[in-house]
Amino acid sequence: MTTAFVLINCESGSETELVRKLSKTNEIKEIQSTIGSYDMLVKVVSPTVYDLRKIITERIINQEKVRGTQVLIRTHQTSELR
């Protein structure tokens, strides 16, 4: 499995609507609200990098209210802390 973390900057006031839309995608495993340059952090998991790219482009980047993104692809999992 391939995992990416997508930082999303969206139109002001559209966070709830965007979370509702994104949560309908099976490959999106987690959505966290953030404060700072980006409005949310989304964890996406898919079988291949090709599928990951397609999901991120079609389901996140192409959303009308999304203004910008930063995609981080995990190279390996070190450990999960308590």
Backbone as a ProteinNet text record, in pm:
[ID]
protein_1_A
[PRIMARY]
MTTAFVLINCESGSETELVRKLSKTNEIKEIQSTIGSYDMLVKVVSPTVYDLRKIITERIINQEKVRGTQVLIRTHQTSELR
[TERTIARY]
83	0	87.5	39.6	108.4	27.5	96.4	29.7	81	-11.9	24.4	-51	10	-53.1	-69.1	-190.3	-218.5	-260.3	-183.1	-218.6	-306.8	-421.4	-518.9	-545.7	-541.8	-586.3	-716.4	-824.1	-953.7	-1016.5	-1119.8	-1192.7	-1250.4	-1241.1	-1289.2	-1436.6	-1468.4	-1605.3	-1648.3	-1561.6	-1600	-1547.3	-1485.4	-1422.6	-1520.7	-1635.2	-1732.8	-1782.9	-1813.6	-1860.4	-1751.9	-1628.6	-1518.6	-1493.6	-1497.6	-1480.4	-1589.7	-1711.8	-1823	-1798.1	-1753	-1725.1	-1607.9	-1499.5	-1380.3	-1403.7	-1486.9	-1510.3	-1585.5	-1640.4	-1709.8	-1613.6	-1485.7	-1384.8	-1319.7	-1330.5	-1278.3	-1128.7	-1052.9	-908.4	-863.5	-951.9	-920.2	-949.7	-843.2	-852.6	-862.4	-819.9	-820.3	-822.5	-896.3	-901.1	-887.9	-789.7	-766	-770.4	-839.7	-837.3	-705.3	-651.5	-524.5	-533.4	-440.5	-427.8	-292.1	-288.8	-163.3	-185.3	-85.5	-92.3	-194.3	-225.7	-322.8	-438	-554.1	-675.3	-699.4	-645	-663.7	-553.2	-540.1	-444.7	-524.6	-501	-576.6	-479.9	-511.5	-431.8	-501.5	-426.5	-480.6	-397.9	-465.7	-398.1	-453.4	-362.1	-405.6	-301.8	-340.8	-249.3	-123.1	-134	-19.5	-4.3	112.5	137.3	47.6	26.3	-61.6	-202.7	-256.3	-389.9	-393.4	-287.9	-278.7	-285.9	-209.9	-209.6	-348.1	-413.9	-548	-648.1	-644.6	-736	-711.4	-584.8	-552	-595.9	-570.9	-608.1	-759.4	-828.2	-972.7	-1056.3	-1019.5	-1103.2	-1066.3	-942.9	-899.9	-868.5	-767.8	-721.4	-829.7	-910.8	-1013.7	-1141.8	-1147.6	-1264	-1271.1	-1390.3	-1411.7	-1357.9	-1371.5	-1334.9	-1187.9	-1112.8	-971.7	-889.8	-810.7	-730.8	-584.3	-536.7	-397.8	-373.4	-271.3	-237.5	-86.7	-44.1	93.9	84.4	145.5	135.8	267.8	259.8	376.1	351.4	436.6	422	515.2	457.8	538.1	629.8	758.2	853.4	858.9	847.4	836.5	787.7	725.4	673.1	779.2	819.1	920.8	859.8	765.2	694	581.8	485.9	376.4	395.5	400.7	423.4	292.8	303.9	185	100
-118.5	0	124.9	227	354.6	459.1	538.5	639.2	777.7	872.8	1013.3	1096.8	1207.5	1306.7	1431.5	1481.9	1597.1	1713.5	1821.4	1945	2024.5	2071.2	2138.9	2279.4	2373.7	2509.6	2525.8	2558.5	2569.3	2706.6	2731.2	2857.3	2871.4	2990.5	3017.2	2980.2	2905.8	2865.6	2737.5	2677.3	2557.1	2428.2	2437.3	2321.4	2207	2237.5	2133.3	2061.6	2137.6	2080	1992.4	2038.8	1963.5	1834	1839	1718	1616.6	1662.4	1573.4	1503.3	1577.9	1520.1	1422.5	1462.6	1378.6	1250	1256.2	1138.1	1027.4	1056.5	955.1	870.5	907.5	834.4	729.7	602.2	492.5	502.6	554.3	561.6	672.8	765.2	870.6	815.8	798	729.2	822.7	947.9	1040.6	1183.9	1268.7	1411.3	1487.9	1577.4	1656.9	1804.6	1884.3	2030.1	2082.5	2186.6	2243.4	2395.6	2454.6	2600.2	2634.6	2733	2772.6	2796.9	2765.5	2789.2	2700.6	2587.2	2493.8	2472.5	2436.5	2420.4	2278.6	2180.7	2042.5	1952.6	1839.1	1735.5	1609.1	1548.6	1430.3	1315.3	1200	1079	994.9	961	883	756.3	640.9	512.2	441	391.6	318.1	211.7	116	5.8	48.6	148.2	187.2	339.2	384.8	528	584	507.1	551.5	577.2	482.3	499.2	617.9	631.6	742.4	876.2	888.6	1012.2	1042.2	939	955.8	1002.4	940.7	976.5	1120.2	1156.1	1290.7	1395.1	1367.7	1463.5	1475.9	1362.7	1364.4	1400.1	1349.1	1364.3	1481.7	1532.7	1643.4	1769.5	1762.1	1880.8	1941.3	1858.4	1908.9	1956.5	1951.2	2002.6	2153.9	2204.2	2346.3	2438.4	2401.4	2489.2	2477.6	2385.2	2368	2474.7	2549.9	2659.2	2621	2522.9	2479.5	2353.9	2276.9	2154.3	2137.2	2056.9	2010.7	1861.3	1779.3	1633.2	1578.4	1497.7	1431.5	1280.5	1208.8	1064.3	997.7	908.7	841.1	739.5	742.4	648	518.5	528.9	410.7	456.8	364.9	398.3	365.8	464.4	439.9	374.3	438.7	380.9	475.7	421.7	503.9	522.4	647.8	677.7	669	653.9	642.9	761.9
0	0	0	-67.8	-76.9	-1.1	80	161.8	127.9	120.9	101.7	203.6	239.8	324.6	239.4	230.2	144.5	232.8	226.3	294.6	198.7	248.5	162.7	213.8	121.8	148.1	70.8	141.4	74.4	95.7	19.8	28.3	169.6	225	359.7	374.1	479.5	506	437.2	356.9	282	344.9	461	523.4	549.4	608.9	642.3	517.3	414.6	287.9	225.1	229.3	170.8	247.6	380	461.7	428.7	413.1	379.4	245.2	145.6	14	19.4	86.2	92.4	170	272.6	356.8	283.1	167.3	86.9	3.9	2.1	-74.2	14.9	-22.7	59.9	87	-6.3	8.9	102.9	134.5	230.7	369.7	446.8	575.9	694.6	677.1	790	738.3	807.3	774.9	906.9	912.6	1032.7	997.4	1077.4	1060.6	1114.6	1050.9	1094.2	1098.7	1169.9	1176	1116.3	1030.1	966.9	818.6	739.5	595.1	524.9	583.8	525.5	621.6	566.8	645.8	694.7	622.6	665	613.7	680.9	645.1	617.8	500.8	459.9	436.8	493.9	472.5	366	260.1	148.8	135.4	123.4	108.4	-13.8	-99.7	-219	-253.5	-338.5	-371.1	-447	-534.5	-616.8	-619.8	-660.4	-675.5	-785.5	-892	-1000.2	-947.2	-870.4	-812.9	-716.8	-638.7	-543.2	-616.4	-722.7	-801.9	-858.2	-908.2	-965.7	-859.3	-742.8	-632.8	-588.1	-568.2	-521.6	-623.6	-750.5	-855.5	-868.4	-882.9	-909.1	-786.7	-670.6	-551.3	-462.4	-476.7	-390.2	-471.9	-556.4	-628.2	-716.5	-780.2	-872	-803.3	-669.8	-598.1	-616.2	-639.6	-667.9	-558.1	-433.3	-321.7	-280.1	-340.3	-306.8	-378.5	-302.4	-357.2	-376.4	-300.8	-313.8	-233.5	-272.9	-201.6	-195.6	-101.4	-92.4	-65	-150.3	-137.6	-86.5	18.8	76.9	67.7	-4.9	-17.3	82.9	164.2	266.6	198.9	235.7	178.1	259	389.3	475.4	613.1	682.9	816.1	919	996.7	1096.8	1220.5	1282.2	1396	1435	1502.5	1552.3	1701.7	1743.7	1885.1	1962.7	2091.2	2176.3	2168.6
[MASK]
++++++++++++++++++++++++++++++++++++++++++++++++++++++++++++++++++++++++++++++++++

